[in-house]
Amino acid sequence: MIDSQRLEEGRSDRILASFLEAMLPSWDSFNSTISDNDEMFLMALENTNGDRTQAAIRYHGNGLRIFQAIQQIITHHFGSWDNLSTFLDFAGGYGRFTRFLNQVLAAEKIWISDIYPEAVQFQIEQFQVQGVLSTLTPTEYKINQSFECILASSFFSHIPESTFIPWLKTLYQHLNEGGLLIFSTHDVTLAPNPFSLSASGFHFIPESESRTLDASVYGTTYVSEEFIQHALYQILGPSATYHRIPKGLADHQDLYIISKNSSPEWSNFTFTYPPQGSLESTALNSSGDWEFKGKVWSLNSVGAGLSTSDVQNQSIAKPAPTPAKSIELWVNDRMIHRCVPRGEGSWVCHLNHTQVQRDDVVMIKAIGETGNLERMLVCQTLEQLASLESGHSSGKGLAEGIFILGGMHRSGTSLTASLLNNLGVHLGDRLVATTIGNDRGHFEDLDFVEFHQNVLRSQGLEIDGLTLESEMILASRYYQSAKLLLKEKTKRALWGWKDPRTTLFLKFWAELLPSAYLILVYRSPWEVVDSLYRRGSDEVVAAYPEKAVELWLHYNRQMLEFARTYPERCFLANLDAIVAHPTAWIQAIEEKWQLSLGAPDTSVIEPELLRRDVSQTYKPALIQAFFPEAIKLYKELETLAGSWGSTDSIMPADLDLEAELAKIQSLSPQDWAFRSWQDVGSASKYQKLLKIKQKELEQQAEELRRMRSQYEESEYHKSLIQKKMQEHKALSAQSQAQAEQYKHMAYQLRSQLEQANYHLEQTQQELNQSHAEAVNINQQLINTNAELEQTHKLSADIQAQLNAQLQDLNSQLHHRNLELAAIKANKAWRLRMKWVQLKKNLGLIKE
């Protein structure tokens, strides 16, 4: 575990401490403890070649970017974090996001949930939050709590289609009324093969960064926006609304926001993307000051626009690159320099060498166009950054760089280029077509070929580069043209070019591309000369055969001089060694320049295409006799190439050199000897052309035989067709009569159809009228129901009043009865009643 509670270890690690202090306003209270089981940290550790400090910086940097994105949404919808009472970080792992949330929201308001029990326990112990263990299926997920906000970052970007909608529904059900569910997805445009998507717009690959979860339940998922619409329609119905922010999560995943039973206002919401960038080189300039160069860009801040469709969405427009505001250069927590990026996004910052020591911590920050978001591009010691002088960061593992491949014509540069091309080095979009001399292709970028040809033409030289001119002064317009060409090419991380003419311009290109790697390939002079003669397409060589050796001398002297002057930038190798050990050669390149290119497919090398039989003839002795300086130069190349020189001896082992030299010098002048060699080479070329022509004639003969067979077959089918035509003609008359009958029937059917359509229109009008009446009746029914409800309420009130009055009358009656009983019990009353009865008996009172 990286245990840096309150930055105890962070204080001892100056680089990590500087990063946290620069990026966090309250870094003293920030818990930077990272679990060794955290798969996000392990992935960062792998990407930084085991550098735990840089892995921690990358881990915390990604967590901060996620937090900044979510904070914008929370601030817009809730006003501030203070207005939240409950927050669930679902699938929150080991707290890459929680540690930042813990800075602004009380721990008792935070719940976290994850599939790993140890991750839940880690967060409970480190951040004092509430933890809930997650499950593989949503039906088993139990949590007795609802939330104002639920975040599921990098969860729906990993689960299969069978659990996608069920999990979305489960999380939505745990929202409070008006609460927000925020989740992220991989858009389909990020899929390795967008054409493999299902009709539903869903693509699942059973691969992920997880080292323990079953890939069938946790892989990598890509979805279209239409799929999300369909999912929300299933869960919420056609009235559902959602809000999409393209690449809103760490400039990679899309963010979707849905609210429970409410439609928040997002039309005035502006989402701000943090800047992005890189440091490309660190070097001491001519003044002795440090110069840092790199790229920086940002994505436009864009608002949301409301669209009301079956499933309503408020989708933020796709962001477009824009320049960042500035670049800040810090040394030991103090800002030293600020520079403004250029229009195309490149930036250059300078640091006086007196202001920094090699063990000082240097930070380079990109500030976004709004000024409120920033991105740490680099946080390392100057000693570490100094390893960028070649234009590439230290540590093996980078698949990036610029490769310049040079060598004399016919020296195997095309074969060497095919190896680099096989490893992913982009060698151009427009390549020279294949020719007789290069059946497998030249791998030459026409953009560079044409540039070299234009320069040579301007000097009055052969545009094929078959010249002995060593000093060429380029006009300024060619410098500008070259810079424009490189500006376009350098958009790729791993690229290069091959053109033998490049050998004549090594210093020119080396100055324009100080970070480029130069691969220089050579071959024995007799093999190159023999190949040129066999190609037979060079007029200069045809007119003056010895020119082939002189050209070999000129080109290889250029390479030898350059390789001796800039050994750290060059890799000199004999073609024989490359063909014999291609994998080891690539490994040697990786080791020399600390790259990671991978293992080549050695099947691209076809040794049988390389004619080496000339080495077993008297031709090497011919070179020795008339051009001893070529043998001397070849030996110097072999010495400088070291283990990547040829394993063969300079001269064939069984060749009697003295005898051959005496025979050559006594029998033929120099020009006759080379002319004879050239004639043999030309004969070889013509023999090859004859074989090609013979093959073409054989193909044409085969084509004629095939065409004759087709003709005979077509004649047979023609006779059959004529016979059938006669039969059809007889049937035609019968068919015509039937056609007339069918025409009459069709007329009747058309009349019936028109009548049916008329009745259908009438019926439709009646249905429309009935529907209108039904709507009217329904409205009347609603009104009547409302009146009945009002009457019922009034009746209830009257009933209550009558009950109260009745109760009062009953009470009065009871009191009267009591009074009457009291009167009847009175003696005077009884006497009165007897008197009344006596009067009735005497008839004095009528009944």
C-alpha positions in Angstrom: 0.0 0.0 0.0 1.1 3.5 -0.8 0.4 4.7 2.8 0.6 8.4 2.8 -2.0 9.4 5.3 -1.8 13.2 5.5 1.0 12.9 2.9 3.5 11.3 5.4 5.1 9.5 2.5 4.1 12.3 0.1 6.3 14.7 2.1 9.3 12.4 1.6 8.4 12.1 -2.1 9.0 15.6 -3.2 7.6 15.0 -6.7 4.3 13.6 -5.5 4.0 16.2 -2.8 4.6 19.0 -5.3 1.9 17.6 -7.6 -0.7 17.4 -4.9 0.1 20.8 -3.5 -0.1 22.3 -7.0 -3.4 20.7 -7.9 -5.4 20.7 -4.6 -6.4 23.8 -2.6 -6.5 21.8 0.7 -3.8 19.2 0.1 -2.9 19.0 3.8 -6.2 17.2 4.5 -6.1 15.1 1.4 -5.8 11.3 1.9 -3.5 10.0 -0.8 -3.4 6.4 0.5 -3.6 3.9 -2.4 -4.2 0.2 -2.0 -1.8 -2.2 -3.7 -5.0 -4.1 -4.8 -6.4 -1.1 -6.7 -6.6 -2.2 -10.3 -6.7 1.5 -11.5 -3.3 2.1 -9.8 -1.9 -1.2 -11.1 -2.8 -0.2 -14.6 -1.2 3.2 -14.1 1.9 1.5 -12.7 2.1 -0.7 -15.8 1.8 2.4 -18.1 4.6 4.2 -16.3 7.0 1.2 -16.4 6.9 0.5 -12.7 7.5 4.1 -11.5 5.3 4.3 -8.4 5.5 8.1 -8.1 4.4 8.7 -11.7 1.8 6.0 -11.4 0.4 7.8 -8.3 0.4 11.1 -10.1 -1.5 9.6 -13.0 -3.9 7.9 -10.6 -4.7 11.0 -8.6 -4.8 13.2 -11.8 -7.5 11.0 -13.4 -9.5 11.0 -10.1 -9.3 14.8 -10.0 -10.5 15.1 -13.6 -13.5 12.9 -12.9 -14.3 15.0 -9.8 -14.1 18.3 -11.7 -16.5 17.0 -14.3 -19.1 15.8 -11.7 -18.6 19.0 -9.7 -19.8 21.1 -12.7 -23.0 19.0 -12.9 -23.6 19.1 -9.1 -23.0 22.9 -8.9 -25.4 23.6 -11.8 -28.3 21.3 -10.6 -28.0 21.6 -6.8 -26.3 24.9 -6.4 -23.4 23.5 -4.3 -22.3 20.3 -2.5 -23.7 21.6 0.7 -27.3 21.1 -0.6 -26.7 17.3 -1.0 -27.8 15.0 1.8 -26.9 11.7 0.2 -24.5 10.6 -2.5 -23.7 7.1 -3.8 -20.5 6.3 -5.6 -21.5 3.1 -7.3 -18.7 0.7 -8.5 -16.3 3.2 -6.8 -13.4 0.7 -6.4 -10.8 1.8 -3.9 -11.8 5.5 -3.8 -10.0 7.2 -6.7 -13.0 9.6 -6.8 -14.1 9.3 -3.2 -10.9 10.9 -1.8 -11.8 14.1 -3.7 -15.5 13.9 -2.8 -14.4 13.6 0.8 -12.9 17.1 0.6 -16.3 18.8 -0.1 -18.9 16.5 1.4 -19.2 15.2 4.9 -18.4 11.4 5.2 -21.8 10.7 6.8 -23.5 11.8 3.5 -21.3 9.5 1.3 -22.1 5.9 0.4 -19.8 3.8 -1.7 -20.5 0.4 -3.3 -18.3 -2.1 -5.1 -18.1 -5.8 -6.0 -14.8 -6.3 -4.1 -15.4 -6.7 -0.3 -11.8 -5.5 0.3 -12.4 -2.3 -1.7 -15.5 -1.5 0.4 -13.6 -2.1 3.6 -10.7 0.0 2.4 -12.9 3.0 1.7 -14.8 2.6 5.0 -11.5 2.6 6.9 -9.7 5.3 5.0 -12.6 7.8 4.3 -15.1 6.8 7.1 -17.9 6.5 4.6 -20.8 4.1 4.5 -20.1 1.0 2.4 -22.4 -1.5 0.6 -21.2 -4.7 -1.1 -22.3 -4.9 -4.7 -23.4 -8.0 -6.7 -22.9 -9.4 -10.1 -26.7 -9.2 -10.9 -29.0 -6.3 -10.0 -31.7 -8.6 -8.7 -29.4 -9.6 -5.8 -28.4 -6.0 -5.0 -29.8 -4.9 -1.6 -29.5 -1.4 -0.2 -32.1 0.2 2.1 -31.4 3.8 1.1 -32.3 6.3 -1.6 -30.1 9.1 -2.8 -30.1 12.6 -4.2 -27.3 11.7 -6.5 -25.8 8.4 -7.8 -22.6 8.2 -9.8 -21.7 5.2 -11.9 -18.4 6.1 -13.6 -16.7 3.4 -15.8 -19.3 0.8 -14.9 -21.8 0.8 -17.8 -18.7 1.0 -20.1 -17.9 -2.6 -19.0 -21.0 -4.7 -18.5 -22.8 -6.9 -21.1 -26.2 -6.2 -22.7 -28.0 -8.7 -20.5 -27.4 -6.7 -17.3 -27.1 -3.1 -18.8 -30.8 -2.1 -18.7 -31.5 -4.0 -15.4 -28.7 -2.2 -13.6 -29.8 1.1 -15.1 -33.3 0.5 -13.8 -32.1 -0.6 -10.3 -30.0 2.5 -9.8 -32.8 4.8 -11.0 -35.2 3.2 -8.5 -32.8 4.2 -5.7 -33.0 7.9 -6.5 -35.0 10.4 -4.5 -37.6 12.4 -6.3 -35.8 15.0 -8.4 -32.4 13.2 -7.8 -29.7 12.7 -10.5 -28.2 9.5 -11.9 -24.9 10.2 -13.7 -23.3 7.4 -15.6 -20.6 7.0 -18.3 -20.3 5.0 -21.5 -17.9 4.3 -24.3 -19.4 5.7 -27.5 -19.6 3.4 -30.5 -17.0 5.6 -32.3 -14.4 4.3 -29.9 -15.0 0.7 -30.7 -12.1 -1.2 -32.4 -14.4 -2.2 -35.2 -17.5 0.0 -35.3 -19.0 -2.2 -38.2 -19.2 -5.2 -35.8 -21.9 -3.5 -33.7 -25.2 -5.3 -33.4 -28.4 -3.7 -34.8 -29.3 -2.5 -31.3 -26.1 -0.3 -31.2 -24.4 -2.4 -28.5 -21.0 -4.0 -28.7 -19.3 -6.0 -25.9 -15.8 -7.3 -25.9 -14.9 -9.8 -23.1 -11.7 -8.0 -22.2 -10.9 -5.4 -19.5 -8.3 -4.2 -17.0 -9.7 -6.4 -14.3 -7.4 -9.2 -13.3 -10.0 -11.2 -11.3 -13.5 -10.6 -12.7 -15.0 -13.0 -15.2 -14.5 -11.3 -18.6 -18.0 -12.5 -19.7 -19.6 -10.3 -17.0 -17.1 -7.5 -16.9 -15.4 -6.6 -20.3 -15.4 -3.5 -22.4 -18.7 -2.1 -23.8 -19.5 0.4 -26.6 -23.0 1.8 -27.1 -24.7 4.2 -29.4 -26.9 7.1 -28.2 -29.9 5.4 -29.8 -29.3 2.4 -27.6 -29.4 4.6 -24.5 -32.6 6.2 -25.8 -34.2 2.8 -26.2 -33.0 1.7 -22.7 -34.5 4.8 -21.1 -37.7 4.3 -23.1 -38.0 0.8 -21.6 -37.5 2.1 -18.1 -39.2 5.5 -18.1 -41.5 5.5 -21.1 -41.7 8.1 -23.8 -41.6 11.1 -21.5 -38.1 10.4 -20.2 -35.4 13.0 -20.5 -31.7 12.6 -20.5 -28.6 14.8 -20.9 -25.5 13.7 -22.7 -22.0 15.3 -22.5 -19.7 13.8 -25.2 -16.3 12.8 -23.8 -17.3 14.5 -20.5 -15.5 11.9 -18.3 -11.7 12.3 -18.6 -12.0 13.4 -22.2 -12.9 9.9 -23.1 -16.2 8.5 -22.0 -19.6 10.1 -22.6 -21.6 11.3 -19.5 -25.3 10.7 -19.3 -27.5 12.4 -16.7 -31.1 11.5 -15.9 -33.4 12.9 -13.2 -36.2 11.1 -11.4 -39.6 12.4 -12.3 -38.4 15.9 -13.2 -37.0 17.8 -16.2 -34.2 20.0 -15.0 -33.3 23.1 -17.0 -30.0 22.6 -18.8 -30.2 25.1 -21.6 -28.0 27.5 -19.7 -25.5 24.9 -18.6 -21.9 25.2 -19.9 -19.6 22.2 -19.5 -15.9 23.1 -19.4 -13.3 20.6 -20.6 -9.9 20.6 -19.0 -6.9 21.2 -21.3 -4.8 18.3 -22.7 -1.2 18.3 -23.9 2.3 16.8 -23.7 5.9 17.6 -23.4 7.8 16.5 -26.5 11.4 17.6 -25.9 13.8 19.0 -23.3 17.1 20.4 -24.4 19.8 23.0 -23.8 19.7 25.7 -26.5 22.7 27.6 -27.9 22.5 30.0 -25.0 22.9 27.3 -22.5 19.3 27.7 -21.2 16.7 24.9 -20.9 14.1 24.8 -23.7 10.9 22.8 -23.3 8.7 22.1 -26.3 5.3 20.4 -26.6 1.7 20.4 -27.7 -1.4 21.6 -25.9 -5.1 21.8 -26.8 -8.4 22.1 -25.2 -12.0 21.3 -26.0 -14.6 24.0 -26.5 -16.9 24.8 -23.6 -20.3 24.1 -25.2 -23.8 24.5 -23.9 -26.7 22.1 -24.0 -29.7 22.4 -26.3 -33.1 20.8 -25.6 -34.7 18.4 -28.1 -38.1 17.0 -27.5 -38.5 13.6 -29.2 -40.0 10.3 -28.2 -37.2 10.2 -25.6 -36.3 13.8 -25.0 -32.6 14.6 -24.8 -30.5 17.6 -23.9 -27.3 16.6 -25.7 -24.2 18.8 -25.6 -22.6 19.2 -29.0 -19.5 17.3 -29.9 -16.5 19.2 -28.6 -13.9 20.7 -31.0 -10.2 21.3 -30.3 -9.3 24.9 -29.3 -6.0 26.4 -28.0 -5.4 26.4 -24.2 -5.0 29.7 -22.4 -1.3 29.4 -21.3 1.5 27.1 -20.2 3.0 27.6 -16.7 6.5 26.5 -15.7 7.1 25.8 -12.0 10.3 25.0 -10.2 10.0 23.6 -6.6 6.5 24.9 -6.1 7.2 28.4 -7.5 6.1 29.6 -10.9 9.0 30.8 -13.0 7.7 31.4 -16.5 4.4 31.6 -18.4 4.1 31.2 -22.1 1.2 31.4 -24.6 0.6 28.5 -27.0 0.8 29.2 -30.7 -2.3 29.0 -32.9 -1.6 25.4 -34.0 -1.3 24.3 -30.4 2.5 24.0 -30.1 4.3 25.7 -27.2 7.9 26.6 -26.2 9.0 27.6 -22.7 12.5 28.6 -21.6 14.2 28.3 -18.2 17.5 30.1 -17.4 20.0 27.5 -16.4 20.9 29.6 -13.3 17.3 29.2 -12.0 17.2 25.4 -11.7 19.4 22.5 -10.5 19.2 19.0 -12.0 17.5 17.6 -8.8 14.9 20.4 -8.7 11.2 19.4 -9.3 9.9 20.9 -12.5 6.2 21.1 -13.2 4.6 22.2 -16.4 0.9 23.0 -16.3 -1.6 23.8 -19.0 -4.3 26.3 -18.1 -7.7 26.0 -19.8 -9.2 28.8 -21.9 -11.6 29.7 -19.0 -8.8 29.7 -16.5 -10.6 27.6 -13.9 -9.3 24.2 -15.0 -5.8 23.1 -15.4 -3.8 20.0 -16.4 -0.4 18.9 -15.1 1.6 17.9 -18.1 4.8 17.0 -16.4 6.0 16.7 -12.7 9.5 15.4 -12.6 13.0 16.4 -11.7 15.1 18.2 -14.3 17.4 15.2 -14.3 14.5 13.0 -15.4 13.3 15.5 -18.0 16.8 15.9 -19.5 16.3 12.3 -20.8 13.9 13.9 -23.3 16.7 15.6 -25.2 16.3 13.1 -28.1 12.6 14.0 -28.2 11.3 10.9 -26.4 10.8 10.2 -22.7 13.1 7.8 -20.9 12.1 4.2 -20.2 11.4 1.5 -22.6 7.8 1.2 -23.7 7.2 3.9 -26.2 5.9 3.1 -29.6 6.6 6.5 -31.1 9.4 8.2 -33.1 10.5 9.4 -36.5 12.7 7.1 -38.6 14.8 8.3 -41.5 16.0 5.4 -43.6 19.0 6.1 -45.9 21.4 4.1 -48.1 22.7 3.7 -51.6 20.3 2.6 -54.3 20.0 -1.2 -54.5 21.4 -1.6 -50.9 18.3 -3.2 -49.5 16.6 -0.1 -48.1 13.2 -1.3 -49.4 13.5 -4.6 -47.6 14.6 -2.8 -44.4 11.6 -0.4 -44.8 9.2 -3.3 -45.1 10.4 -4.5 -41.7 9.6 -1.1 -40.1 6.3 -0.9 -42.0 5.4 -4.3 -40.5 6.0 -3.0 -37.0 3.6 -0.1 -37.6 5.9 2.7 -38.7 3.8 4.8 -41.1 5.9 5.3 -44.2 3.5 7.5 -46.2 0.1 7.6 -47.7 1.3 7.9 -51.4 4.0 5.3 -52.1 6.0 4.7 -55.3 4.5 1.8 -57.3 6.2 -1.5 -57.7 8.6 -2.1 -60.6 10.7 -4.9 -62.0 13.5 -4.1 -59.7 11.3 -4.1 -56.6 8.5 -6.7 -56.9 7.5 -6.2 -53.3 7.4 -2.4 -53.4 9.8 0.5 -52.8 8.0 1.8 -49.6 9.0 5.3 -50.7 6.9 8.2 -49.8 6.2 10.2 -52.9 6.0 13.5 -50.9 9.7 13.1 -49.9 10.7 11.6 -53.3 9.2 14.6 -55.1 10.8 17.0 -52.7 14.3 15.5 -53.3 13.7 15.5 -57.1 12.7 19.1 -57.1 15.9 20.1 -55.2 18.1 18.0 -57.5 16.4 19.5 -60.5 17.0 23.0 -59.3 20.7 22.2 -59.0 20.8 20.8 -62.6 21.4 17.3 -61.3 20.0 13.9 -62.1 16.6 13.7 -60.3 17.2 10.0 -59.5 20.1 11.1 -57.2 22.8 9.4 -59.4 25.2 12.3 -58.8 28.6 12.7 -57.2 27.7 16.3 -56.0 28.5 16.6 -52.3 27.7 20.2 -51.6 24.2 21.4 -52.3 23.0 24.8 -51.2 19.2 24.8 -50.8 17.2 27.9 -51.5 15.1 29.2 -48.6 11.9 28.2 -50.3 12.9 24.6 -50.0 13.4 25.0 -46.2 9.8 26.4 -46.0 8.5 23.6 -48.1 10.3 21.0 -46.0 8.9 22.5 -42.8 5.3 22.4 -44.2 5.8 18.8 -45.2 7.1 17.8 -41.7 4.3 19.7 -40.0 1.8 17.5 -41.8 3.7 14.3 -41.2 4.4 14.8 -37.5 0.7 14.5 -36.7 1.5 10.7 -36.3 3.3 9.3 -33.3 5.2 6.6 -35.2 6.3 7.5 -38.8 9.2 7.9 -41.1 10.3 7.6 -44.7 12.7 5.8 -47.0 14.3 7.3 -50.1 17.9 6.6 -51.2 18.2 10.3 -52.2 17.8 11.1 -48.5 21.5 10.0 -48.1 22.4 13.2 -50.0 20.4 15.3 -47.5 21.3 13.7 -44.2 22.5 17.0 -42.5 19.6 18.9 -43.9 17.0 16.6 -42.4 18.9 16.1 -39.2 18.8 19.8 -38.5 15.1 20.0 -39.2 14.3 16.9 -37.1 16.6 16.8 -34.1 14.6 14.1 -32.5 14.7 11.7 -35.5 16.4 8.3 -35.6 18.5 7.6 -38.6 18.9 4.1 -39.9 21.7 3.7 -42.5 21.9 0.5 -44.5 24.9 -0.5 -46.7 25.8 -3.5 -48.9 29.0 -4.7 -50.5 30.0 -2.6 -53.6 29.9 -5.6 -56.0 26.4 -6.6 -55.0 25.1 -3.0 -55.4 26.9 -2.6 -58.8 25.6 -6.0 -60.0 22.0 -5.0 -58.9 22.3 -1.7 -60.7 23.5 -3.4 -63.9 20.7 -6.0 -63.7 18.1 -3.2 -63.2 19.4 -1.6 -66.4 17.1 1.5 -66.1 19.8 4.1 -65.2 21.0 6.0 -68.3 24.0 7.4 -66.5 25.2 4.0 -65.5 24.5 2.6 -69.0 26.6 5.3 -70.6 29.4 5.0 -68.0 29.5 1.6 -66.2 32.2 2.6 -63.7 29.8 5.3 -62.5 28.0 2.6 -60.5 31.1 2.1 -58.2 31.7 5.8 -58.0 28.1 6.3 -56.8 28.4 3.6 -54.2 31.6 5.3 -53.0 29.9 8.7 -52.8 26.7 7.6 -51.0 28.5 5.4 -48.5 31.1 8.1 -47.7 28.2 10.4 -46.9 26.8 7.8 -44.5 30.1 7.0 -42.9 30.9 10.6 -42.2 27.5 11.3 -40.8 27.5 8.2 -38.6 30.9 9.1 -37.2 29.8 12.6 -36.4 26.4 11.7 -34.9 26.8 8.1 -33.5 24.1 8.5 -30.9 21.5 9.3 -33.6 22.5 6.7 -36.2 22.2 2.9 -36.5 24.6 1.6 -39.2 24.0 -1.9 -40.4 25.0 -4.3 -43.3 22.0 -5.6 -45.1 23.3 -9.2 -44.7 23.1 -8.8 -40.9 19.6 -7.5 -41.0 18.4 -10.3 -43.3 20.1 -12.9 -41.1 18.8 -11.6 -37.8 15.8 -9.3 -38.3 14.3 -9.8 -34.8 17.7 -9.2 -33.1 18.2 -6.1 -35.2 14.8 -4.6 -34.1 15.7 -5.5 -30.5 19.1 -3.6 -30.9 17.2 -0.5 -32.2 14.9 -0.7 -29.2 17.8 -1.0 -26.8 19.8 1.8 -28.4 16.9 4.3 -28.4 14.8 2.9 -25.6 11.8 2.1 -27.7 9.2 -0.6 -27.8 8.4 -1.7 -31.4 7.5 -5.3 -30.9 8.7 -8.4 -32.8 8.6 -8.2 -36.6 7.0 -10.7 -38.9 10.1 -12.2 -40.5 8.1 -13.6 -43.4 8.3 -10.2 -45.1 11.9 -11.0 -45.8 12.4 -13.2 -48.9 16.2 -13.9 -49.1 15.7 -15.5 -52.5 15.0 -12.0 -54.0 18.5 -10.9 -53.0 21.0 -12.1 -55.7 24.2 -13.0 -53.8 25.8 -15.3 -56.4 28.0 -12.3 -57.6 30.0 -12.6 -54.4 31.3 -16.0 -55.6 32.6 -14.7 -58.9 35.6 -12.6 -59.8 33.6 -9.4 -59.5 34.9 -8.5 -56.0 38.4 -8.8 -57.4 37.4 -6.5 -60.3 36.4 -3.9 -57.7 39.7 -4.5 -55.8 41.7 -4.0 -59.0 40.2 -0.8 -60.3 38.6 0.7 -57.1 40.7 -0.3 -54.1 39.2 2.7 -52.3 35.8 1.0 -52.4 37.2 -2.0 -50.6 38.8 0.3 -48.0 35.6 2.2 -47.5 33.6 -1.1 -47.2 36.0 -2.3 -44.5 35.6 1.1 -42.6 31.8 0.6 -42.8 32.1 -2.9 -41.4 34.3 -1.7 -38.6 31.9 1.1 -37.6 28.9 -1.2 -37.8 30.5 -3.6 -35.4 28.3 -6.6 -34.7 25.9 -5.4 -37.4 28.5 -5.8 -40.1 28.5 -8.8 -42.5 29.7 -12.1 -41.1 31.2 -13.0 -44.5 34.8 -12.2 -45.4 35.4 -9.3 -47.7 36.5 -11.6 -50.5 35.2 -15.1 -51.3 37.2 -17.6 -49.3 37.9 -19.8 -52.4 38.9 -16.9 -54.6 42.6 -16.7 -55.7 42.7 -12.9 -55.5 46.3 -12.5 -56.9 45.5 -14.7 -59.9 42.3 -12.9 -60.6 43.9 -9.5 -60.4 46.7 -10.5 -62.8 44.1 -11.9 -65.2 42.0 -8.8 -65.1 44.8 -6.3 -65.4 46.5 -8.2 -68.3 43.4 -9.0 -70.4 41.1 -6.0 -70.4 41.1 -2.2 -69.8 39.0 -0.9 -67.0 36.0 0.2 -69.1 35.9 -3.1 -71.0 35.8 -5.1 -67.7 32.9 -3.1 -66.3 31.2 -3.0 -69.7 31.3 -6.8 -69.8 29.9 -6.9 -66.3 27.2 -4.5 -67.3 26.3 -6.5 -70.4 25.9 -9.6 -68.3 23.7 -7.7 -66.0 21.7 -6.3 -68.9 21.3 -9.8 -70.3 20.0 -10.9 -66.9 17.5 -8.0 -67.0 16.4 -8.9 -70.6 16.2 -12.6 -69.6 13.9 -11.6 -66.8 11.9 -9.4 -69.1 11.6 -12.3 -71.6 10.3 -14.5 -68.8 7.8 -11.9 -67.9 6.8 -11.5 -71.5 6.6 -15.3 -72.0 4.4 -15.5 -68.9 2.2 -12.8 -70.3 1.9 -14.6 -73.6 1.0 -17.9 -71.9 -1.6 -16.0 -69.9 -3.0 -14.5 -73.1 -3.1 -18.0 -74.8 -4.9 -19.4 -71.8 -7.3 -16.5 -72.0 -7.9 -17.2 -75.7 -8.6 -20.8 -75.0 -11.0 -19.8 -72.3 -12.7 -17.3 -74.6 -13.0 -20.0 -77.4 -14.6 -22.4 -74.9 -17.0 -19.7 -73.8 -17.8 -18.9 -77.5 -18.6 -22.6 -78.3 -20.7 -22.8 -75.1 -22.5 -19.5 -76.0 -23.3 -20.9 -79.5 -24.9 -24.0 -78.0 -26.9 -21.9 -75.6 -27.9 -19.7 -78.6 -29.5 -22.6 -80.4 -31.3 -23.6 -77.2 -32.6 -20.1 -76.8 -33.8 -19.9 -80.4 -35.7 -23.1 -79.9 -37.3 -21.7 -76.7 -38.1 -18.5 -78.5 -40.2 -20.4 -81.0 -42.0 -22.1 -78.1 -42.5 -18.8 -76.4 -43.8 -17.2 -79.6 -46.6 -19.8 -79.6 -47.3 -19.1 -76.0 -47.2 -15.4 -76.6 -50.4 -15.4 -78.6 -52.2 -17.4 -75.9 -50.7 -15.1 -73.3 -51.9 -12.0 -75.2 -55.5 -13.2 -75.1 -55.2 -14.0 -71.4 -53.6 -10.5 -70.9 -56.7 -8.9 -72.4 -58.9 -10.9 -70.1 -56.7 -9.9 -67.1 -56.8 -6.3 -68.3 -60.6 -6.4 -68.1 -60.5 -8.0 -64.7 -58.0 -5.4 -63.5 -60.4 -2.7 -64.7 -63.2 -4.2 -62.7 -61.0 -4.6 -59.7 -59.8 -1.0 -60.0 -63.4 0.2 -60.0 -64.1 -2.0 -56.9 -61.0 -0.6 -55.2 -62.0 3.0 -55.9 -65.5 2.3 -54.5 -63.9 0.6 -51.4 -61.6 3.6 -51.0 -64.6 5.9 -51.1 -66.4 3.9 -48.4 -63.2 3.8 -46.4 -62.9 7.5 -46.5 -66.6 7.8 -45.5 -66.0 5.4 -42.6 -62.8 7.3 -41.6 -64.8 10.5 -41.5 -67.4 8.8 -39.3 -64.7 7.4 -37.1 -63.1 10.9 -36.8 -66.5 12.3 -35.9 -67.2 9.5 -33.4 -63.7 10.1 -32.0 -64.5 13.8 -31.6 -67.8 13.0 -30.0 -66.1 10.4 -27.7 -63.5 13.0 -26.7 -66.4 15.5 -26.0 -68.3 12.9 -24.0 -65.1 12.0 -22.2 -64.6 15.7 -21.3 -68.3 15.9 -20.2 -67.8 12.8 -18.1 -64.7 14.4 -16.5 -66.7 17.6 -15.9 -69.6 15.5 -14.5 -67.3 13.6 -12.3 -65.9 16.8 -11.0 -69.5 18.1 -10.3 -70.4 14.8 -8.6 -67.3 15.0 -6.5 -68.3 18.6 -5.5 -71.9 17.5 -4.9 -70.7 14.6 -2.8 -68.6 16.9 -0.8 -71.5 19.3 -0.4 -73.8 16.4 0.6 -71.3 15.3 3.1 -71.2 18.8 4.6 -75.1 19.0 4.8 -75.3 15.5 6.3 -72.8 16.6 9.0 -74.9 19.7 9.7 -78.2 17.6 9.9 -76.6 15.1 12.2 -75.5 17.9 14.4 -79.0 19.5 14.5 -80.6 16.1 15.1 -78.3 15.5 17.9 -79.2 18.9 19.4 -83.0 18.2 19.0 -82.6 14.8 20.7 -80.8 16.5 23.5 -83.6 19.0 23.9 -86.3 16.3 23.7 -84.4 14.4 26.4 -84.4 17.5 28.6 -88.2 18.0 28.0 -89.0 14.4 28.8 -87.1 14.8 32.0 -89.0 18.0 32.9 -92.3 16.3 32.0 -91.5 13.4 34.2 -90.6 15.8 37.0 -94.0 17.6 36.5 -95.9 14.3 36.5 -94.3 13.3 39.7 -95.5 16.6 41.3 -98.6 16.3 43.6 -100.3 19.4 42.2 -100.0 17.9 38.7 -101.7 14.7 39.8 -104.6 16.5 41.4 -105.0 18.6 38.2 -105.1 15.4 36.1 -107.7 13.9 38.3 -109.8 17.1 38.0 -109.5 17.0 34.2 -110.6 13.4 34.2 -113.6 14.2 36.4 -114.6 16.9 34.0 -114.4 14.5 31.1 -116.5 12.1 32.9 -119.1 14.8 33.6 -119.0 15.7 30.0 -117.7 19.1 30.7 -114.7 18.5 28.4 -114.9 16.9 25.0 -112.4 14.3 24.0 
